[in-house]
Amino acid sequence: MTPQRIGVVGLGLIGGSLACRLHDAGCEVLAWNHTTRPYAGAEARGIRCLPTIEALAAAQPDLLVLCNPLKAMPETLAALAGVLDERTTLTDVGSVKGMVRDQVEAAGLGERYIGAHPMAGNERSGWSAADPALYDDALWAVTVRGDSDYRRFLSVAGMITGLCGNRMIVVDDRTHDRAAALISHMPHVVATALVNELVTDPERDIATALAAGSWRDMTRVALTDPDRTRAMVEEDDANVSRLLRDVSSRLLAVADALDGAGRDAALARFFAEGDPFRTFKTAQTDILAHAPERIVELPEHGWQTALTDLARRGEHIVRFDTPRTVVVRELSHIG
Amino acid sequence: MTPQRIGVVGLGLIGGSLACRLHDAGCEVLAWNHTTRPYAGAEARGIRCLPTIEALAAAQPDLLVLCNPLKAMPETLAALAGVLDERTTLTDVGSVKGMVRDQVEAAGLGERYIGAHPMAGNERSGWSAADPALYDDALWAVTVRGDSDYRRFLSVAGMITGLCGNRMIVVDDRTHDRAAALISHMPHVVATALVNELVTDPERDIATALAAGSWRDMTRVALTDPDRTRAMVEEDDANVSRLLRDVSSRLLAVADALDGAGRDAALARFFAEGDPFRTFKTAQTDILAHAPERIVELPEHGWQTALTDLARRGEHIVRFDTPRTVVVRELSHIG
């Protein structure tokens, strides 16, 4: 099930780091990048760089991982559509999954595709920032449909749990995109709104003088390239919009409580509502150290929903013992 | 101008760390705490611990720094009202300043009072967490009124710039409380709202699995004691409420843009609005290393507004060369 030869499209922060990690795990890694700038460094790192994306496809990798920016996805898929070998499984690392699957299907490559999204990254970019340690302890979301091919799924899972040594959960595209909006895309907008609030304040120099740890942490993601953030938000617009309205209502409810009657009860409720998450975070180090492994046999039919049910209970896949036997640990269950 | 003998009320994280730092700077430090639990450790650290707050007042320190929780302030001030020596200057470290000054005045101690707020802290609490390094590179806000006494102001400024080796800005209470709401109190509510959004999501275990750096940073302050956060928010309620309504409007505007027409222009504006802050942050390390010193002579009358004008231009006081000569550096001016 573990792929032996993997092609990587795009040697930026995410793709470059992945290519290095896969090479370090003993895998044969081929790559193509839209400019040859990273090629000397990548070749020195043991990665075989090819002159065209068609040449990469012609090398018939077991798995081809698209690590290009999402805005280049239609062009990348158009280039691959006619030339990708039937045996090559296609996956990607994009931060939204529904849109990518639509594009893959439009390119006629839907049957070979399994979605993936590694929860790894930082504020840097490009090959010069590539570092296999970026994937240390990473969790990947793998997205499937009801008709996804199990052999192709195993190839992607083998890369993640076998070669990368990472954990994974399996969900459908919609669930992924909702969850990613909640823990990343929407918070990026909130951080940006905080920065805008400061910049437009007449006493912004005084506020900046007073800014300490809480401000720094809450606005860090607003300091990254705002165009990249904007693209990420636009690609998941419906989920982000709904969540912004929810958060906006929560903030207004606190403002109303601070201004008006019923203040004690409303504020007590607001400040207690997140307690299950606080309790989980307090215990998380212990959970990571001690959560036992559990073995789950997967059915031949309905394996997709069986795996998504595991994710819904906060159970992460840590490895496959056999092609139908997954080993899971309950690592993100909020009591 | 530098105080020789300083009393500290409350040996928690902030007060305990300050007491240690002042002792390490060669100052005589006396302390009282509402329980004697920290006394053995504090005495071993060279801090003279007194059995009652009245005994602390009777020791006639040049400066008495109130580091008790804000909710204990009325009781603390009532205990001091009858016994505090006229020569002792009173200050505090509370995160809101208007309310504390009102309480100090109600206790009849207004003429001896200069407000202060060190921008230092972490998620821990109590004497066991005390560490003089908490104040490394800290900036303090010092709050004055039009009739504040200059000699008393110099005593507090001497503790900050001389003994602690810290920077300071001088503002009025209202400006302080507005700025603190912007960079700390309101963001704490926003972080709490994000956690509540996750906890109430039906897919919260999946979202928690995917949560990585951006979520961790944006919700860190929501993991601290929510009762402490609630108290901080309630003490600055009018400013927090106004800012929550502003941020809420900003989030709704983005949601409307994502859902509707005029999307490109609105999103472009939203993601560009904070650019002056991004530019400042990119340059900040350079600014800290290279911003030149500038000498400012203070007038005998109107020194309060002269100092607040410096703060409004992002100029921080780094030391006093003479009692009327401050040395400033422009460290928080957003272009």
Boltz contact constraints between the chains, C-beta under 6 A:
constraints:
  - contact:
      token1: [A, 119]
      token2: [B, 210]
      max_distance: 6.0
  - contact:
      token1: [A, 119]
      token2: [B, 212]
      max_distance: 6.0
  - contact:
      token1: [A, 139]
      token2: [B, 209]
      max_distance: 6.0
  - contact:
      token1: [A, 141]
      token2: [B, 210]
      max_distance: 6.0
  - contact:
      token1: [A, 169]
      token2: [B, 209]
      max_distance: 6.0
  - contact:
      token1: [A, 175]
      token2: [B, 203]
      max_distance: 6.0
  - contact:
      token1: [A, 179]
      token2: [B, 203]
      max_distance: 6.0
  - contact:
      token1: [A, 179]
      token2: [B, 206]
      max_distance: 6.0
  - contact:
      token1: [A, 179]
      token2: [B, 207]
      max_distance: 6.0
  - contact:
      token1: [A, 179]
      token2: [B, 210]
      max_distance: 6.0
  - contact:
      token1: [A, 182]
      token2: [B, 201]
      max_distance: 6.0
  - contact:
      token1: [A, 182]
      token2: [B, 207]
      max_distance: 6.0
  - contact:
      token1: [A, 183]
      token2: [B, 207]
      max_distance: 6.0
  - contact:
      token1: [A, 183]
      token2: [B, 210]
      max_distance: 6.0
  - contact:
      token1: [A, 183]
      token2: [B, 211]
      max_distance: 6.0
  - contact:
      token1: [A, 183]
      token2: [B, 215]
      max_distance: 6.0
  - contact:
      token1: [A, 184]
      token2: [B, 214]
      max_distance: 6.0
  - contact:
      token1: [A, 187]
      token2: [B, 214]
      max_distance: 6.0
  - contact:
      token1: [A, 187]
      token2: [B, 218]
      max_distance: 6.0
  - contact:
      token1: [A, 189]
      token2: [B, 254]
      max_distance: 6.0
  - contact:
      token1: [A, 193]
      token2: [B, 247]
      max_distance: 6.0
  - contact:
      token1: [A, 193]
      token2: [B, 250]
      max_distance: 6.0
  - contact:
      token1: [A, 193]
      token2: [B, 251]
      max_distance: 6.0
  - contact:
      token1: [A, 195]
      token2: [B, 274]
      max_distance: 6.0
  - contact:
      token1: [A, 195]
      token2: [B, 277]
      max_distance: 6.0
  - contact:
      token1: [A, 196]
      token2: [B, 273]
      max_distance: 6.0
  - contact:
      token1: [A, 196]
      token2: [B, 274]
      max_distance: 6.0
  - contact:
      token1: [A, 197]
      token2: [B, 246]
      max_distance: 6.0
  - contact:
      token1: [A, 197]
      token2: [B, 247]
      max_distance: 6.0
  - contact:
      token1: [A, 199]
      token2: [B, 274]
      max_distance: 6.0
  - contact:
      token1: [A, 199]
      token2: [B, 276]
      max_distance: 6.0
  - contact:
      token1: [A, 199]
      token2: [B, 277]
      max_distance: 6.0
  - contact:
      token1: [A, 201]
      token2: [B, 182]
      max_distance: 6.0
  - contact:
      token1: [A, 203]
      token2: [B, 175]
      max_distance: 6.0
  - contact:
      token1: [A, 203]
      token2: [B, 179]
      max_distance: 6.0
  - contact:
      token1: [A, 204]
      token2: [B, 334]
      max_distance: 6.0
  - contact:
      token1: [A, 205]
      token2: [B, 314]
      max_distance: 6.0
  - contact:
      token1: [A, 205]
      token2: [B, 332]
      max_distance: 6.0
  - contact:
      token1: [A, 205]
      token2: [B, 333]
      max_distance: 6.0
  - contact:
      token1: [A, 206]
      token2: [B, 179]
      max_distance: 6.0
  - contact:
      token1: [A, 206]
      token2: [B, 311]
      max_distance: 6.0
  - contact:
      token1: [A, 207]
      token2: [B, 179]
      max_distance: 6.0
  - contact:
      token1: [A, 207]
      token2: [B, 182]
      max_distance: 6.0
  - contact:
      token1: [A, 207]
      token2: [B, 183]
      max_distance: 6.0
  - contact:
      token1: [A, 208]
      token2: [B, 332]
      max_distance: 6.0
  - contact:
      token1: [A, 208]
      token2: [B, 334]
      max_distance: 6.0
  - contact:
      token1: [A, 209]
      token2: [B, 139]
      max_distance: 6.0
  - contact:
      token1: [A, 209]
      token2: [B, 169]
      max_distance: 6.0
  - contact:
      token1: [A, 209]
      token2: [B, 332]
      max_distance: 6.0
  - contact:
      token1: [A, 210]
      token2: [B, 119]
      max_distance: 6.0
  - contact:
      token1: [A, 210]
      token2: [B, 141]
      max_distance: 6.0
  - contact:
      token1: [A, 210]
      token2: [B, 179]
      max_distance: 6.0
  - contact:
      token1: [A, 210]
      token2: [B, 183]
      max_distance: 6.0
  - contact:
      token1: [A, 211]
      token2: [B, 183]
      max_distance: 6.0
  - contact:
      token1: [A, 212]
      token2: [B, 119]
      max_distance: 6.0
  - contact:
      token1: [A, 214]
      token2: [B, 184]
      max_distance: 6.0
  - contact:
      token1: [A, 214]
      token2: [B, 187]
      max_distance: 6.0
  - contact:
      token1: [A, 214]
      token2: [B, 221]
      max_distance: 6.0
  - contact:
      token1: [A, 215]
      token2: [B, 183]
      max_distance: 6.0
  - contact:
      token1: [A, 217]
      token2: [B, 217]
      max_distance: 6.0
  - contact:
      token1: [A, 217]
      token2: [B, 220]
      max_distance: 6.0
  - contact:
      token1: [A, 218]
      token2: [B, 187]
      max_distance: 6.0
  - contact:
      token1: [A, 218]
      token2: [B, 218]
      max_distance: 6.0
  - contact:
      token1: [A, 220]
      token2: [B, 217]
      max_distance: 6.0
  - contact:
      token1: [A, 221]
      token2: [B, 214]
      max_distance: 6.0
  - contact:
      token1: [A, 223]
      token2: [B, 278]
      max_distance: 6.0
  - contact:
      token1: [A, 223]
      token2: [B, 281]
      max_distance: 6.0
  - contact:
      token1: [A, 226]
      token2: [B, 271]
      max_distance: 6.0
  - contact:
      token1: [A, 230]
      token2: [B, 267]
      max_distance: 6.0
  - contact:
      token1: [A, 230]
      token2: [B, 271]
      max_distance: 6.0
  - contact:
      token1: [A, 237]
      token2: [B, 258]
      max_distance: 6.0
  - contact:
      token1: [A, 241]
      token2: [B, 255]
      max_distance: 6.0
  - contact:
      token1: [A, 241]
      token2: [B, 258]
      max_distance: 6.0
  - contact:
      token1: [A, 241]
      token2: [B, 259]
      max_distance: 6.0
  - contact:
      token1: [A, 244]
      token2: [B, 251]
      max_distance: 6.0
  - contact:
      token1: [A, 244]
      token2: [B, 254]
      max_distance: 6.0
  - contact:
      token1: [A, 244]
      token2: [B, 255]
      max_distance: 6.0
  - contact:
      token1: [A, 245]
      token2: [B, 255]
      max_distance: 6.0
  - contact:
      token1: [A, 246]
      token2: [B, 197]
      max_distance: 6.0
  - contact:
      token1: [A, 247]
      token2: [B, 193]
      max_distance: 6.0
  - contact:
      token1: [A, 247]
      token2: [B, 197]
      max_distance: 6.0
  - contact:
      token1: [A, 248]
      token2: [B, 248]
      max_distance: 6.0
  - contact:
      token1: [A, 248]
      token2: [B, 251]
      max_distance: 6.0
  - contact:
      token1: [A, 248]
      token2: [B, 252]
      max_distance: 6.0
  - contact:
      token1: [A, 250]
      token2: [B, 193]
      max_distance: 6.0
  - contact:
      token1: [A, 251]
      token2: [B, 193]
      max_distance: 6.0
  - contact:
      token1: [A, 251]
      token2: [B, 244]
      max_distance: 6.0
  - contact:
      token1: [A, 251]
      token2: [B, 248]
      max_distance: 6.0
  - contact:
      token1: [A, 252]
      token2: [B, 248]
      max_distance: 6.0
  - contact:
      token1: [A, 254]
      token2: [B, 189]
      max_distance: 6.0
  - contact:
      token1: [A, 254]
      token2: [B, 244]
      max_distance: 6.0
  - contact:
      token1: [A, 255]
      token2: [B, 241]
      max_distance: 6.0
  - contact:
      token1: [A, 255]
      token2: [B, 244]
      max_distance: 6.0
  - contact:
      token1: [A, 255]
      token2: [B, 245]
      max_distance: 6.0
  - contact:
      token1: [A, 258]
      token2: [B, 237]
      max_distance: 6.0
  - contact:
      token1: [A, 258]
      token2: [B, 241]
      max_distance: 6.0
  - contact:
      token1: [A, 259]
      token2: [B, 241]
      max_distance: 6.0
  - contact:
      token1: [A, 267]
      token2: [B, 230]
      max_distance: 6.0
  - contact:
      token1: [A, 271]
      token2: [B, 226]
      max_distance: 6.0
  - contact:
      token1: [A, 271]
      token2: [B, 230]
      max_distance: 6.0
  - contact:
      token1: [A, 273]
      token2: [B, 196]
      max_distance: 6.0
  - contact:
      token1: [A, 274]
      token2: [B, 195]
      max_distance: 6.0
  - contact:
      token1: [A, 274]
      token2: [B, 196]
      max_distance: 6.0
  - contact:
      token1: [A, 274]
      token2: [B, 199]
      max_distance: 6.0
  - contact:
      token1: [A, 276]
      token2: [B, 199]
      max_distance: 6.0
  - contact:
      token1: [A, 277]
      token2: [B, 195]
      max_distance: 6.0
  - contact:
      token1: [A, 277]
      token2: [B, 199]
      max_distance: 6.0
  - contact:
      token1: [A, 278]
      token2: [B, 223]
      max_distance: 6.0
  - contact:
      token1: [A, 281]
      token2: [B, 223]
      max_distance: 6.0
  - contact:
      token1: [A, 311]
      token2: [B, 206]
      max_distance: 6.0
  - contact:
      token1: [A, 314]
      token2: [B, 205]
      max_distance: 6.0
  - contact:
      token1: [A, 332]
      token2: [B, 205]
      max_distance: 6.0
  - contact:
      token1: [A, 332]
      token2: [B, 208]
      max_distance: 6.0
  - contact:
      token1: [A, 332]
      token2: [B, 209]
      max_distance: 6.0
  - contact:
      token1: [A, 333]
      token2: [B, 205]
      max_distance: 6.0
  - contact:
      token1: [A, 334]
      token2: [B, 204]
      max_distance: 6.0
  - contact:
      token1: [A, 334]
      token2: [B, 208]
      max_distance: 6.0
